[in-house]
Every structure is written in structure tokens, then in C-alpha cells.
């Protein structure tokens, strides 16, 4: 009963004390607080945890001491148990209120008041003045949350509760007051106030330092963001590595130039630069071993379509720290494709001018082969590899299979093999397996006896016997009927032929060179070609490249065909740079044969000069589209995007510009302009009307002339 009276006496003062705190301005203290709501919550959570720890340890030890000691207890054990239970209940309600209620300053005030009361109860229960330190925890927390005024108010409140204890308002179990002199009470009160002031000053300094730190961090963050933006907006590609060539950072231009298409640039960080570039087929190991900013190296990086190359020049520079020690390397990349393109075009036109100034019509003068004995014309690296392979296989006597698209000069390669072989003074017999009717092909190849079938009025030795000692060229070998495939295999194995209607076999000595524009392995899989015959024919395989893979040979071929189709002893017609550029931009699906037909047509239409209008329309359309695509690509590589922009306005201006260029290129012919832009005529007219670019409708029904 006495315990209940004592607790009620303490709680009776809470209402008046709270009212006093409110009058002191506690309700407005939160407005000056610098802490965020989350930080206040964190402090209150820590206080709640500290409360439970103190209550559990101190009161638990006191309860255990009262139970186990032989001396009579000064207080009933129920005091300890009641205080522990009340503390746990309040803590539970406190945490629940922190999660659901908004006025944090009121919750904080209630929590600090309860902790001060709890500290007083613990002092009473333990009869120990050393527990005064518990008040200091609440004062420090008040200083953090409510600043100076809050710390002073809660220091006064703590001192007030201690004064209640020390002024004999509470009594021990023997009804003897706790001995506390006014000097002790005043000392405690002043100590609390001084601690509140000191803690508030320290906390203020800490807060200012934290604000200053946050301000500096914000400045550093802004500077870093600006640095990263400038780094990414550089037109030059930059890669920073450590001395061991481990990547530290890359900018957008470098990733774009080197085709490092990664969604997350951080993926490249801490990876070896040599390994990353090696995966792209780029090797810089030689140049990176000799770092010198004065040395510039060049890379050739193929585009995705593998038909053009991106030229990139780069140099490496060592970066030092303030102590002069090298701590990183900087690789700087510059896209020089545009410059290379200009150089190549100038060299190309100069070379073409030299070619066109010649009057010779002879092939040896045009052949890039060293001794002029090959029939194949070209100076590109890929065709030179064919020349090398032809020289090697010509001296042997094995079967050769020439693969390649139609019109790539497979028969010319076969003739070159024959002419450079020991059989050059013997016959070269070319047979088109797809051009001979199936019922006659056996007779054509192996011969027939007179009267062996209707129409066989004379003996015929066959092409194989006619080529004895020389070379048989089987063109379009994939078209050979299957019954003939087995007979051809027998001829290759036995070196004998038997004519149709004959009982005798005739020995032959021929070299077989075959050619096809089909994939014989697929034909084998489909059951159209014998696998054993394929291996007999494909002892050595030569692949003739299509013209689109050897575009640098086009000027030489143009010069040759102009000479071929021009009368001897006359000046060769000139080719305008625009026409030649259009030929270079065209893919030539018909390869060299198509190019020859185009030149022959242009000579008929142009007489003394070949101009763009003398070329077929599809070549000019393709050239215009490719040129526009290259212009867009160059603009995309060199332009710096500054945001924000109005994308609709930019796209409208770009669309309008290309409409005008197409009309200018076709001299106002709308249908041709629509074809150049890949639009149907209705869509093209709609865009003209949209941008008020209407011209006369005289050509609306005009036909697109070749």
C-alpha cells in the first residue's frame, strides 16, 4: 500500500510539470530542431532500448539481491517488478506511437518525462545516488532533439524530481527520510543545468559541422556530376586506366568509337582494357607498351554490317599524382573516318584519272599479277590472296573446286590455273553442266558411237577425250544430274571413259577444275549431290569474293571494261567522279558481269563521257540513299547533343531538308525523289503538302525512267 502511495505521489506532479514545460515553450521547440523526422525517431528508438536495458539490469539485480540476501529488504520486491512491467508497457506504447503518430515532439517530450520519472524511481529503489547519471542521458537526448532550451527544461525537470526525493517527500521502508542536504540538491541542479548547456553547445557545434560537411559533400557531388557530364560530352573518346591497364572510367565517345555497346558502363570498370578490346578484335598491346603522347596509332574497327570500317586514331598519356608518381594512364581516341574518307576519295579520283588517261586496251597492263599471266583483274587484298592461292595450286595436279556467287569470275580463275600449270599448252575445255540437256550431257562429256541413239550419225569422242592432257572445267557442277554424278566419280577414280554405245574404255589424263555458286554441303544434306564426289572435287577450294567485298577494284575494272568496249587506237571515254562514286556505292548483286553490262550501257548512252545520268536508276537511287546514310552517320558521330531540345522541331527540319535535297537531286521529279527516300508517291505528296513544298503537278504521273 505504501508503494502505491509513493508512485501516485510522483505521478501527481507530472501534470503540473508538463504544463510548466509547455509554458516554457516546449511545444514550439521542434520548429527550431535541425534533425529530420527519421533522425528523431532513431534517437527515440535508442532511448527506448537504453531504458529497457537499464530497467532490466539495475532493477533485475536489485530484485535478485532482495530475494537472495539474508538481510530484511528495505523495499518490497513488488516495487522492482512493478517498475519493470510499467517500463515494458510504456516502451511498447512508445514504439507503437512512433510508428503511427505524427507529432514527434510531443512523443519525445512524453518519453523524456517518463525516463526522468523512471530514473527517480530507480534511485529510490536502489538507494544509490550513483544512478544520477540516468538523468544525463535524457538531458543529452533533449539537447539533440530540442536544442538548448529543451536541454535546460529537461535538466530542470530532472533536478525537480531529484529534489522531491531529497526533500524527504519520499521515505524509506523504516519511515526514515533519505538524507540529502540542500547543498547536494543545489549541486545536482547546477550540474544538470551546466551539463545541459555544455551538451547543447557541443551538439550545436556538431550540428554546424555536420551542416558544413553536408554542404561540402553537396558541392563535391555537384562538381563530380559536372565532371562526369563534361567527361561524357567530350567529342574525344577517353579511357582512364591504372598503370596495369585496368579500366577506371570510360566516356560515351570512347564506348561508341570502340563499339563497346554495354548497357551499364560500370561493367567495364576493373576489367582489363586489353582483354575488353581483344574481344572486339582490337589489339593495342604493342602501342600500350610504349606510352608516349607524341606517338599516335590508328585502329580499324568494323561496323556491324562488316562492309565499312571506322578509323580511329589514339594516343596514350601518363598521369601523375602531386608527388610526381605515375598513378594512371589516359587513352584518348579520335574518330578520323571522315578524314580517311576524304583521303581515300582524293586518292581514288587521282588513281582513276591516271587510269583513264591510258590508251592501252591490253589486259596485261591492267592485271595486278606480277607477271601479268593471270586473267583476274584487281589490286585489293582479298583478290591478291586469290592470286597467291592460284599460283600454289597451279603447279599441282589435284582437283580444284571454285566457289562463289554468279558473275565473280570463276571461269577466269579456272583459266588462270590452267595457264600457269604444266598443261598450259594442252586444251582447256569449259563445260556448263546446267546448259546441256540432261539426255545429251553424258554424250557431250564422254562421247558416243555412231547409231547408239537416234541422231547419232557419227562417232563423237566427248569433251573429256578432247581435253586429254589438258584441263576440264565443269561449271555449275551442282546442276549435274545424279546418274551422271556416279559416272563422273568413276571417271575421276579410274581415269577412263566409256562412250555411249561403246564397249571399250579409253584412258584419259585430264585435270578437273569445277565451279559452283551453290553450297554443295547443303546440296548433299538435301540429297541433291553425292558426298563422295564432293570430296573428290573439293581437294582444294578457292572462293572468289563478290564485288561488294572488293570495291577498291571497281576503278580498275571500269577502266578495263571501257577499254574492252572501246575501239582500238581511240581515247578512252572519261568517267565523272559522281558516276564513279555511284558505282562504288552500289552493291552489284550480279557482280563483275553486271558491272560490265553497266559500263557497256553507259558507253552507248554517253559516247565520249560517262555521267550519272548514263547509269541505271537503281544504281543512282542506291548511291543517294547510301550517301544520305553516311551523312547522318557522320553527323551523329561528330555532333554534341545539348539537352533539353524540342525533338518534334528537329525531326521536322530534318525531314524537310531531305525532301528538298531529293527534289533538287531529281530536278523536281517527284516519283524519283520519292524512290530516293524510300517512300510511296502518296506519302511523299502528303509530306510536300505538310511542309508547303508543293511544286507543279506536271510530273505526278511521270514514269520512272531507267
Secondary structure as GFF3:
##gff-version 3
##sequence-region A 1 706
A	DSSP	alpha_helix	2	23	.	.	.	ID=ss1
A	DSSP	three_ten_helix	26	32	.	.	.	ID=ss2
A	DSSP	alpha_helix	37	54	.	.	.	ID=ss3
A	DSSP	pi_helix	55	59	.	.	.	ID=ss4
A	DSSP	alpha_helix	60	68	.	.	.	ID=ss5
A	DSSP	alpha_helix	77	100	.	.	.	ID=ss6
A	DSSP	alpha_helix	104	126	.	.	.	ID=ss7
A	DSSP	three_ten_helix	129	132	.	.	.	ID=ss8
A	DSSP	alpha_helix	133	166	.	.	.	ID=ss9
A	DSSP	alpha_helix	182	233	.	.	.	ID=ss10
A	DSSP	beta_strand	237	241	.	.	.	ID=ss11
A	DSSP	beta_strand	247	250	.	.	.	ID=ss12
A	DSSP	alpha_helix	252	257	.	.	.	ID=ss13
A	DSSP	three_ten_helix	265	268	.	.	.	ID=ss14
A	DSSP	alpha_helix	273	279	.	.	.	ID=ss15
A	DSSP	alpha_helix	285	288	.	.	.	ID=ss16
A	DSSP	beta_strand	297	302	.	.	.	ID=ss17
A	DSSP	beta_strand	309	320	.	.	.	ID=ss18
A	DSSP	beta_strand	326	335	.	.	.	ID=ss19
A	DSSP	alpha_helix	337	356	.	.	.	ID=ss20
A	DSSP	alpha_helix	381	394	.	.	.	ID=ss21
A	DSSP	beta_strand	400	403	.	.	.	ID=ss22
A	DSSP	alpha_helix	410	419	.	.	.	ID=ss23
A	DSSP	beta_strand	428	432	.	.	.	ID=ss24
A	DSSP	alpha_helix	438	446	.	.	.	ID=ss25
A	DSSP	alpha_helix	463	466	.	.	.	ID=ss26
A	DSSP	beta_strand	471	475	.	.	.	ID=ss27
A	DSSP	three_ten_helix	477	479	.	.	.	ID=ss28
A	DSSP	alpha_helix	482	494	.	.	.	ID=ss29
A	DSSP	beta_strand	496	497	.	.	.	ID=ss30
A	DSSP	beta_strand	506	507	.	.	.	ID=ss31
A	DSSP	beta_strand	511	516	.	.	.	ID=ss32
A	DSSP	alpha_helix	520	525	.	.	.	ID=ss33
A	DSSP	alpha_helix	531	537	.	.	.	ID=ss34
A	DSSP	beta_strand	540	543	.	.	.	ID=ss35
A	DSSP	three_ten_helix	547	549	.	.	.	ID=ss36
A	DSSP	three_ten_helix	551	553	.	.	.	ID=ss37
A	DSSP	alpha_helix	554	564	.	.	.	ID=ss38
A	DSSP	beta_strand	574	575	.	.	.	ID=ss39
A	DSSP	alpha_helix	577	585	.	.	.	ID=ss40
A	DSSP	alpha_helix	591	606	.	.	.	ID=ss41
A	DSSP	beta_strand	609	610	.	.	.	ID=ss42
A	DSSP	three_ten_helix	612	614	.	.	.	ID=ss43
A	DSSP	alpha_helix	617	638	.	.	.	ID=ss44
A	DSSP	alpha_helix	647	665	.	.	.	ID=ss45
A	DSSP	alpha_helix	670	676	.	.	.	ID=ss46
A	DSSP	alpha_helix	681	690	.	.	.	ID=ss47
A	DSSP	three_ten_helix	697	699	.	.	.	ID=ss48
###
